[in-house]
C-alpha cells in the first residue's frame, strides 16, 4: 500500500526528501513507519494521520496522509 508522508520541523533533517509517497505492507503501524524512514524514536515524534493526531500503534491505511514532527516545547 502507499501512504503520503511529510516530515516537518527539525525532524526533517533525518529524512532529507521531506515528503513523498512510501510503499508499505498492509497492516503497517505508525511506529513501523517511523523505523522505515530511519527517524529517531526519542523524543517520540508526534504522528498526525489525515489531519488528526494518532498513536504509534495506529494501523495505516492505503492513501493515508501522515505527518511526523517533534513535539513542541517551551515555557
PyMOL commands that set and color helices and strands:
alter all, ss='L'
color gray80, all
select helices_A, chain A and resi 9-14+30-36
alter helices_A, ss='H'
color red, helices_A
select strands_A, chain A and resi 2-7+19-23+46-49+52-54+65-69
alter strands_A, ss='S'
color yellow, strands_A
deselect
rebuild
show_as cartoon
